[in-house]
Amino acid sequence: MNEQKHTSLVNEMTLDEKIAQLTQLATPFFKGASDGGQITGPMAEMGISDETIGNAGSVLGASGAEEVKSIQRKHLKENRLGIPLLVMSDIVHGYKTIFPVPIAIGCSWDLELAEKSAEIAAREASASGVHVTFAPMVDLVRDPRWGRVMESTGEDPYLNSEFARAFVRGFQGDDLTNETDRVAACVKHFAAYGAAEGGRDYNTVDMSERELRESYLPAYKAALDEGCEMVMTAFNTVFGIPATGNKKLMRSILREEMGFDGVLISDWGAVKEMIPHGVAEDEKEAALKALTAGVDIEMMTAAYVKYLKILVEEGQVEEALIDEAVLRILTLKEKLGLFENPYRGADEELEKEVVLSTAHREAARELASKSAVLLKNEGVLPLRKEQNIALIGPFAESGDILGPWSWLGSKKDAVTVREGFSQKINEAQLTVAGGSDIERISEEQIQDALHAAKDADVIVLALGEDSEMSGEAGCRADIRLPEAQLELIQRMKELGKPIVSVLFNGRPLDLHGVWDETDAVLEAWYPGTEGGAAVADLIYGDVNPSGRLAMSFPYSAGQIPVYYNHYNTGRPKGAPDAQERYVSQYLDIPNSPLFPFGYGLSYTEFTYSGMELSSEKMTCDRQLNLTVTVTNSGTAAGEEVVQLYVRDVSGEVVRPLKELKAFEKISLEPGESKEVGFSLTEEQLRYHHSDLTFTSDRGTFIAYIGGNSKDVMEASFILEK
């Protein structure tokens, strides 16, 4: 069906049918659903008619080939023009085979594995009848109190952009029409959702347009450049206006500047939420503002259904605006091949074959092992397989390692840490105790733990956050481990045995009471279905840790936001002429994070030498080549992430102290050296000036190369213009 046929179809539709196409309803509304379309509670209060349901454009949350086919079949019988439904769901880091949460995937610095994880998620979801996933989330985040940190890939615009591209490629493939094992991607949340004040979900975002463009928009743009088919609006304000009703953000920046011509969908209930935001008096005004801003689909509120027809009849809305939105929706359905095959991808037999398959589990295990970050190791790791181990803590036998937004993932399918250890050593060498709950501890639990540890050579503590403590609405002001677990550490320390802490969580934590009290710390994040197996691989050295932090770990929550690419001040701490007191500093804690962006340890050592620049000068027409030699100076094979940063010493506006510009992940055998090369172009030195022009400045720059954002070699060069 081409655009002319789409237009003809729109012309056949009544206004009510068009408006229904702009409405997304949850699975229970549809008669073909497993519960037969029985609506109760808040959904019943929406006042959605059977006619609207029969003409709705998309369904939210349906899954399983059999159910999706049933919903589509009954829908097509009732839909006058035979327009199929779009089936959309949150497939964020896996469908049934759950991969590590995105913040962990970001720590892998492995774009190929990230793409593969999205490809596998798409394959499973498509076989189960899903057409669109609400991913990737590319919101840049600098505040670990925010619960949705786990859904982001971190604090850096460049790294986020690269992962955004990888996820879109994985989800969508090259051709959605022909590749029925892929799904359309929906990048979210446009825009700047990760900058919510106080790290509190749904809260106000207030920043300059220059900062928005400089730090927050690049990852969305990268996803769109990769062909991402959909965009979801953010809950927050931008320029003082909720994103869902923000005409400048959606029409001017997203559609006109970025050239996005795909489908724009609100987040759940975001259209109606303009009322409590205070920019719409009622649902009628909310509908007017959302459509005017360019929102094509209203998710799970009924402002469009109730009031768009009235607004057209009153002359406040041109029907042509509605036609444009419907055309975009029909075009996406055509790209997905739904007019030819409304049951696209859904296949009960294929579903059984691919969902949670052995190959998919193996990929999840590999990515989980590449995503974990070794933060500390005082010679304890890797463990030796002849050692007696006491595995203690609330995550020792817990399947709650999938993390938020794992939707159809089952804790019962997860490999626990105990099961992972049992794959490595005999049961006689392993004693296990809970030690504490997530937030409670009893003397009985402590005594059980002490008994389990009495004959152990090493104590491994499996600690962290319950998955409900992270994710959407999972914001925390105190980001330390709960007191019960800190007490458990102290009681285990009294035994005088080596202690390894393995952390399961969805955000950077304040690790006081952990890193300073235990001999080794492995940040496993929420590692997914194969998490316990991956942790055991790392702990026993069958896999050498290679993860590097995609987000800084604060020394204290009082530093937040703390991030590597910050600006200098007129009185920076540590400057040669700085006075002892009158500089930008805390009196009671360091300025620097506990662990910086890009940081991570290995079971071997890497040394850097011989950093060279091809020239001391570069021009707009001549790139600069940089090389450095990296040597594995340890005794084990390992992977290193070689990172290139740049500082613009003097700009028209202040510039970050460092900005990541490139990276390369390399593998080296013991004693092996490799020369790693990077190229810098003038385009990579551009930034947004005070007038929002995007250009570079002549003058001095410093290039830094190293294994993290702090420990680097440096050399300066000049850009001539």
N, C-alpha and C positions, 0 to 999 in steps of 0.2 A: 504493500500500500504506500503510494507516494504522497507528497504534501497536498497535491490536488485532491486526492481521494480523502485525505484527512479532513480537508476543508469541506468537502461535500458531506462527510459524515457529521461534522459540526453543524452544518446548515440543516441537516435533518433533525437535529436534537432540539427538544423543547428547552426553554430556559431552566426549568426544574431539573431536567436531565443533565444539563451542563453543570449546574451547581452541585449536583450529587457527585459528578466526576471529581470535583474539587474536595471531596469529603473522604477522610480516612476513618474507618471504624474498626474496632477490635474484633477478633475472631468470634466471640460469643454472639455478636449481632446477627451472624449469618446462619441460615437454616441448615446449611450443609455441614455445620460444625458438629463436633462430637457430642456437644450438649444440646444440639437441636435448636440453637438460637434462643435460648432462654436468658433474658436480660433481667438482672436484678440490681439492687443498690444504686450507686451513683450513675451507672450507665443508663438505667431506666429513667432517671431524672433528666437525661439529655433531651428527651422528647423526640426521638428519631422515628419517623414513620416507616412503614413497610415499603412504601414507594421509594423513599430515599435509599433504604437498604438495597432494594432491587436495582438501583441505578448508581450505587456507590462506585467510586473509581478504584479503591484499593482497600485491602484488608491488612490489619496489623496483628502480627504474632501467630499466624497460622503456621503449622509445621506438620511434617509427616505426609508422605505421598498420598496415602489413602484419604486423609482428611482434606488436604488441599484439593484433590480431584473432586471430592464430594462437594466442597464449597463452590468450586468453579462450575461444576455441572449444574447444580441447582440455581446458581446465579444466572448462568446463560439461558436457562429455561425462562426466567422471569424478566430478563433484560430485553426490552423491545428491539433494540438494535444489535444485540449480540456482542456487546463490548465486554471483553474479558476483564477480570480483576487483576490488579497488580498485587502480589503477595510480598509483604515487607516484614522484616524481622531484625532483631539486634544480634547479628553474628559478629561479635567484636573480636574475640581471640579464640575462635573455634566454634564449631557447631555442636557436635557430640564429642569429637576428639578435641580436648581443650589444650591450647598452647599456653605458654606463660602470658601473664597480663602484659599489655603494651609497654608499660614503663620498663618491664624486664626485657622485652624484645629490643627496646631501644638500647639497653645495656649490652646487647650482643654486638652491636655495631656491624651486624651481618645482614646486608640488604637482600642477599639471595635467599637466606633462610626465612627472612621476614616475608618475602614474596611467596615463598613456598608455603608458609603457614596460611596465608590468605587464600592461595590456590586450593589447598586441601579443605579449608573451611567452606569455600565456594562449591567444591565438588560435593561435599556431604550435604550442604544446604540445598543445592539445586536438585539433587536426587530426591530430596524430601519435599520439593515443591516450592521452595523460596525463590523469588525473583530479584529482590533488592535487599541489601544489608545496610543498616545504619552504621557504617564504618567506612573509612577510618576516622577516628577523632584525632585531630591534629592541633588541638589547643595547646599553645605554649603555656607552660606553668612554672611559676617560681615560688609557689607557696605550698609546702608539703602538708599544711593543715587541710587543704582542700581534698575532699574525698576522691574526686575523679582524677587525681594525679595518676592513679593506676591505669587509666585509660589513655594517657598521653605518652609520648615518647621523650618528654623531658623539657629542658630549659633552653635549648639552643635552636634558633631559627633554621640554620642550615641542616643540622641533623634531623630535625622534625620534617623538613621538606623532603629529604632523601627517603625517609621512611614513608612519608605520605605517598610518594611516587611508587615505592615498592608495593605497598598494600593495594593501591588501585590496580597496578598491573596484575597482581595475584588474584584479586577478586574478579576483574573484568576480562582478562585475556586480551586478545587482539580483535575479536569480533563477537559481540554478544548474540548476534543472530545465529551464527553457525556453531558457536561453542556453548552447547546447552549445559555444560558442566561448570559454567561461570555464572556470576550474579552481578547486577549493577551495583556500584558503590555509591554511597552517599556521604560526602565529607561533612564533618560537623566540628564544632557548632559555630556558625558564622554570626558574629566574630568576637574573639577575645574573651570567651567564656572562662578561660583559665586564669584571668586576672581579677576574679571576684574579690572584693575587699574583705580582708580578714580571713581569707581562705574559706569563706562560708558560701555554700552552694546557693545558686540563684541570686546572689547578692549583686549590688551595684558595681559596675565597672566604669571608671572615670580616668581617661588618659588622653593625652594629646593625639591629634591625628597623625603627627609625625611618628610618635612612638608606635601607634597602631600599625602604620605602614612599615616601619623599620623592623619590628620584632614579631608581630603577631600575624600579619597577612601573608608573609611568604609561604608558609606551609599550605595554606588553603589554595594559593595560586599554583603551587607545585602540583597538588592533586588535580586541579582543573586542567593544567597543561598536559597531564597524563591522560586526560579524557574522562575524568570522573563524571558520571551521568547526573548526579543529584547533589543538592546542598541542603542542609538542615539549618534553620535559624537557631540562634542562641537564646537562652532565657533572659540574659542580662541586658542592661542598657548599654548603648554606645552613643557618645555625644549627647547623653541625657535622654535618649529615646530608646525604648525597648527594641531590640533587633528585629522582632517580628513585625513591627510597624514602622521600621526605619527606612524611609524612601531613599535617603542619600546612600545608606550602606548597601541596600539591596538593588536599587535601580542604577544609581550612579557608579558605585564602586564595583559591585559584583557583576552586573549585567553589562554596563557600558564599558568600564575600564578593563575588567578582566575578561570580557567577552563571553560570559557564561550564558548559554541559551537553553540549558536543561531545566529540569524540574526543581523548584524550590518548595520545600515542605517545612511547616512549623514543627517545633518540638511538641511533645504531649501537652496539650492544653494551653500552649503559649499565646494563642490568639485571644482567648478570653482573659488571660492573665494581664492583658493591657489595662483591664479595669482596676485591679488592685495596684498596679504600677502607678496609676494616676494619670494616664494619657488618653483613656477612653472612658466616657461616662457610662456606657452600657455596651452590650454585645453588638448592637447595630453600629456604633462608632468603631468598635474593635474590628468588625468585619470590613468596614470601609477602609480603615487604615492599613490592615493587613493586605487586602487585595491591591490597594493603591501602591503599596510598597513592593508588590510583586510576588507575594506568597501564593503559590499555585495550589497547594494542598493544605487543608486545615486538619490537623491530627487531634482527634478525640475531644473536640468541642463542636458546638453546632451553630456558631455565629453566622457562617456562610449560609447554611441551610435555612436558617430562620430569617435572615435579613438581606441577603444579596438581591433577591428578586424585588423586594420592596425598594432597595436603593436604586436599582435600575429603573423601576417605574417612577420613582421620584426624580430621576435625572441626575442623581448624585454619583452614579457609577455608569460608565459606558459599557454596554454589553460586549463591545469589542475587547475590553480587558479580560472578561471572562472567557471569551473565545480564544484569546492568546494562551491563557492558562490551560484550557482544555486541549488545544493543539499540542502543547508541550507534553502533556500526559499521554496523549495518543501516540505521539512520536516515540516516546520511550517504550510504550507497549509494542510498537512496530519493531523497534530495534531488538527487543527481546524475542521477537517472532511469535507473539501471543495471538495475533489475529490468525496466523496459520495453524498454530498449535497452542491452544489455551492451557494445555496441561504440560507445557514446556518443562522438561527435565524430570518431572515427578515420575518415579519408577520404583514400585515397591520392591522388586527383585534387586535392582541396582542399589537401592537404599540399604538393603541387608548386606550387600557385598562391600560397599565402600565405607559406610558409617562405622567409625571406631575400628577400622581395619588394622591389621598388624603393621602394614607399611605406614599408615598415618600415625600410629602410636610411636613407631620408631622415629619419625620426623619430629614429633612432639618431644620425645626424650632428648634428641640431639639439640633442639633449640633451647630446651630448659637448661641443659648443661652449659650451653654457650651464653646464656643470659644471666647466670648467677655471678656475683662479684665477690671475690675474696678480699675482705677489708683488712684482715689482720691475721698474721700467722707467726707465732713465736716458736717455730720449729716443731709444732705438733702435727701438722698435716704434711703430706697425706698419712692416714693411718696405715699401720701394717696389719695384714690379715691374720697374723698370729696373736694380736692383742685381744684382751678381753674388754668388751665395751659395755658401758651402761648408757642406754638410750633413755633419756628422761625429758619430760616436758609435755605440755598440752597438745603438741603436734606430733608426738612420737608415733601415735597410731591413728591420727586423724586424717579423714579424707577431705577435710575442709582446706584444701590446698589449691583449689581451682580458681578462686578469686571471684570478685563481682563480675557481672556481665558474662557469666559462663552459661546462662540460660538453660540449655538442654543438657549441659554437662552433669554427670552424676557422681557424687562423692563415692558411691559404691564402685565405680569404675576406676577410681584414682588409685595409683600405687602409693601406698603410705611409706613413710620413712622406714618403719620397721620392716615392711616387705622388701624395700630396696636393700636394706642391710642384710636381710636374710638371703639375698641373692649372692652376697659376697662372702659371708662367714657362716660357720656352723652355729646352730641355735644354742649350743652349749657355751659359746663365747659371748652371747648377747643376753643381757638382762634389760628388762623394760619396765618403766614406771611412769605414771602420769605426772607425779610431782606437784602439780597444781592444775587448776582450771585456767582459763584465759584471764579471769579477773578475780578469782578466789583461790585461797589456799588454806588447807587445814593441817593440823599437826599429824593427823593420820597419813595424809598424802606425803608430808615431809619424811615421816618415818619409813614409808614404803620406798621413797627415793633413796634414802640413806642406806637401807638394806640392799637395794638393787646395785648401789654403787660401791659397796664395801670391798668387793673383790675385783673391781674393774681396774684396768690399767689407764683407761681414758674415759671421761664422762662427756657424752655428746648431748647437749641441751637443744631440744627442738622447740623454739619459742616464736611468739609473734602475735599478730592481730587476728581476731575472729574476722571472717570475711565481711560481716555486717559492720565492722568498724571502718570500712573503706568503701569506695564506689560512690555512686550518686547518693547524696544526702548523708554520706559517711564522713563528715568533717569532724576534726578533733582539734581542740585548743592545746591539749597536752599530748605531744606526740612521742612521749617516752613509752617504753613497754609498761603495761599495767604493773602496779606495785607487787601483786602476787608473784609475778614472774621474776621481778628483781629480787624479791625475798628468796625465791627458790635458788637463784644464782648464788646469793650469799651463803645459804645453808650448804650448798654443794661445795663451795669454795673452802669451807671449814675442813673438808677431808684432805686438802692438800694435793689433790690429783690434777693432772692436766684437764682443762675444760675447753671444749669446742662448742661455740654457739652457732646454731643454724637458724636463720630468721625467715619467717613466712609473713609477708606484709605487703601492703599496696602503696606505700609511700616511703620516702626517706624519713628515718626516725632520729630523734635525739637519743643517741646510744649510750649516754652515761649510765653506768651501772651494768653495761654489757661489754663494750670494747675495752674498758679499763679494768674489768674484773675477770675476764676470761682470756684464754691463751690464743684462741683463734676465733674469727668471726666470718661466717659465710652468709652473704645476703642472697637468699634463694628466691625472694619475692613470693608471689603465688605462682608456682611453676607449672601448674596444669596437671593433666591426666597422668603423665609419667613422671611427676615431680619427685616421688620418693626414690625411683630408680636413678634419676639424674643426680640427685643429691648424693646417693651412694657412689655413683661413678666418680664424682668430684672428691668426696671425702677420702676415698681409697686410691685416688690418683690414676684411675683408669682413664679419666679425662682431666687434662690440666686446665684449671680455671683460666678463662680468657675474657670474661665480662669486664666492661669498664663503665663507670657511672655515667648515665645520661642526665643526671640531676645531682647537684651538690647535696651532701648530708650536713645539716646545720650542726654547729657546736651546741647551740641552744635555740629554743623556739624564739627567744628574744631577738635573734638576728634577722628573722624572717621579714622580708624576702632576702635571701642570700644566694647569689648566683655568680658565676665566674666572669661573665661579660658585662660587668657593671662599669659605670663611669668613675673617673677620678673626681676628687674635690679640689678646691683651692688650698686646702690644708690636709693633704693626704698623710696618713700615718706612715712613718718610715722614710719620708722625704729627707734628703741630706740636711736641709735647713729647718726642719720641723722642730717646734718646741715640744717639750715632753708632754704637756697637758693640752695645749690649745690646737689639737688636731682632731680629725674626724675619727672617733674611736669610742669603744665602750670602756668604762673603767673596771668592769668586773669580768669580762670575757674577751676573747680575741675577736678581731674583725673577721678573720678567715673562717671558712666552714671547717668542720671536723674532717671531712673527706671531700676533695674538690671534684668538679666535673672532669670526666675522663679518667678517673682514678680506678685502679684495680691491681691486685697482686697476682702472681703466678707461682708455680712451684719451681720456676727457674728465674734467672735474672737477665735483663736486657740492658745493654749499654749503648749509648749513642756517641758517635764521633764523626768528625770530618764534615760538619755542615758547610755547604758551599752554595753560593749564588752564581748564576751564569754571568751576572753583571751587577754593578752597583747602581745601575740606572735602568729604568724601564719606561716605555712610552705607550701611547694608546695603540700603536701598531705592532709593538714588539713585546712578547710575553717574557716573563722572568722564570727561569728554571731553577729549582732548588733541589739539592740532593743531601742525603745524610746516610751514614752507614750505621746499621743496627746489627748488633752482635748478641747472640745467645751465649752469655758468659756463664751460664749455670750448667747443671748436669741432666736436665730433662728437656725433651722436645716441648715446644710451646708456641703459642700464638701471641703476637703483640699488635696493638692498635697504634700505628704511627700517626700522630695528629699534627696538623699544620694550622697555626694561628697567625693572625696579622693584627698589628695595631697601627692606626693612623695617628701619628704623633700630634698633629695640629690640624683640626678640621674647622669648617665654618660653624658647626655646632660641636659640642663635646662628643667624643667618640669613645667606645668601650676600650678598656685596657687590653682586651684580647677578643678576637672573634674567630671562631672555627671556620676555616675555608676549605679544608679537604682532609681526608684520612685514608689510610690503607691498612687493611688487616693482613699480616704476613705470618707464615709458619717457618720456624727455624729449628733445626736440630742443634744439639749441644755443640758449641764451638763454631757454629755456622754464622757467617755474616752476609748481609744483603744490603745493597745500595738501593734506597728508596727515593724515588723522584716525584716531585710535584711541579706543576706549572701554574703560575699566577698570571691572570690577564688584568688589564685595566678595568674591565667590566666588574671583576670581583672586588674592586676597591671602591665601587660606587655606594652611595648612601643617600638618604633623604635629607635634603638641606632644610633650612628654616622656611623656605617658600615651597617646600614639598617636591622640588625638582630632584631627580634621581641622577646624580653625577658624581664624579670623583674630584679630588683636589690635588693639585701638584704639591710636592713636598716630601718630607721624610716619613718612611714607614719602617716598622720593625717586624720581621718574620720570626716566628718561634716554632720549633719542632721538638716534640717530646712524646712521652708516654701518657701524659695527662696535662691538664691546663696549667698546672703549677710547676712541674719539673721539666724544664725545657732548655734547649739551646737557642741562641738568638743571633740574628744578623740584620743589619739595616740596609735599606736601599732607598732610592729617590725616584719618584714618579715625575717625569718631565712632560709638560703639556705645551 
